[in-house]
């Protein structure tokens, strides 16, 4: 169940349309090296690996074992996709969340997933080696951004404090609209999170522009307004024109969708 919810979260993130600059079933956003079919295939490929992460958490694996598993999965993904990094951040983030859920076994409580991750592996995550050539590492050196590792060590606070409240609140606002809540959560994350992929593509100015556009969308009512699709599409077009892609927030959105889904284990996904 844990692995299925993780893979399905990646597919739901892909399905949500009018996420600014990101790949969807409609177009490839600011990316010329990947499309929806590639991302969907990658998500399905990762399903079996998420089983391994959950099982590792179930037997209380140390961070070194989780890290080795993550590197093996990442190498397999890159080899299968010609070196294109499609789900590196999701492998890291969703892999850790699967491990935390596995650690909790049958008593999975979403509000405690962050606590388990932080308490069990937080210190080891920060003590681990930092990849020299990742976008996050480059952003950390140039802009002082904490990146995915700091997020993970803290239990992915952005997921629990930003993504989930936006997702759950706006699902109630538009219960019959499949895209609205996920798009709202995405904009909320972009407005708040220092995204190392945005920093890599557009520098500090690009990050500020992206956050300002997301704040403007939310400030005018977000998906609560009748014209939200048109305004979200305009933001998407602006991100594409500037070459901006909030890939870190896309990963956080997938994690948000995953944590939300395990709160409803009996509900059909």
HURAFEN-V581302 format. One record per backbone hydrogen bond with DSSP energy under -0.5 kcal/mol. NH is the residue of the N-H (numbers start at 0). CO is the residue of the C=O. If there is no record, write none. Layout:
# HURAFEN-V581302
nh = <NH/NH>
co = <CO/CO>
This chain:
# HURAFEN-V581302
nh = <4/5/6/7/8/9/10/11/12/13/14/15/19/21/23/24/29/30/38/39/40/41/42/43/44/45/46/46/47/48/49/50/51/52/53/54/55/56/57/58/59/60/64/65/66/67/68/69/70/71/72/73/74/75/76/77/78/79/80/81/82/83/85/90/91/92/93/94/94/95/96/97/98/99/100/101/102/103/104/104/106/107/108/109/111/112/112/113/115/116/117/118/119/120/121/121/124/125/126/127/133/137/138/139/140/141/142/143/143/144/149/150/151/152/153/154/155/158/159/160/161/162/163/165/166/167/168/169/170/171/172/173/174/176/177/180/182/183/184/185/186/187/188/189/190/191/191/192/194/195/198/199/200/201/202/205/206/207/208/209/210/211/212/213/214/215/216/217/218/219/220/221/223/224/227/230/231/232/233/234/235/236/237/238/239/240/241/242/242/243/245/246/249/250/251/252/253/254/255/256/257/258/259/260/261/262/262/263/264/266>
co = <0/1/2/3/4/5/6/7/8/9/10/11/17/18/26/13/20/27/34/35/36/37/38/39/40/41/42/43/44/44/45/46/47/48/49/50/51/52/53/54/56/55/61/61/62/63/64/65/66/67/68/69/70/71/72/73/74/75/76/78/77/80/83/86/87/88/89/89/90/91/92/93/94/95/96/97/98/99/100/101/103/105/106/107/108/108/109/109/111/112/113/114/115/116/116/117/120/121/122/123/130/133/134/135/136/137/138/138/139/138/145/146/147/148/149/151/150/155/155/156/157/157/158/161/162/163/164/165/166/167/168/169/171/173/175/176/178/179/180/181/182/183/184/185/186/187/188/188/192/193/194/195/196/197/198/201/202/203/204/205/206/207/208/209/210/211/212/213/214/215/217/216/220/221/224/226/227/228/229/230/231/232/233/234/235/236/237/238/239/238/19/244/245/246/247/248/249/250/251/252/253/254/255/256/257/258/259/260/261/263>
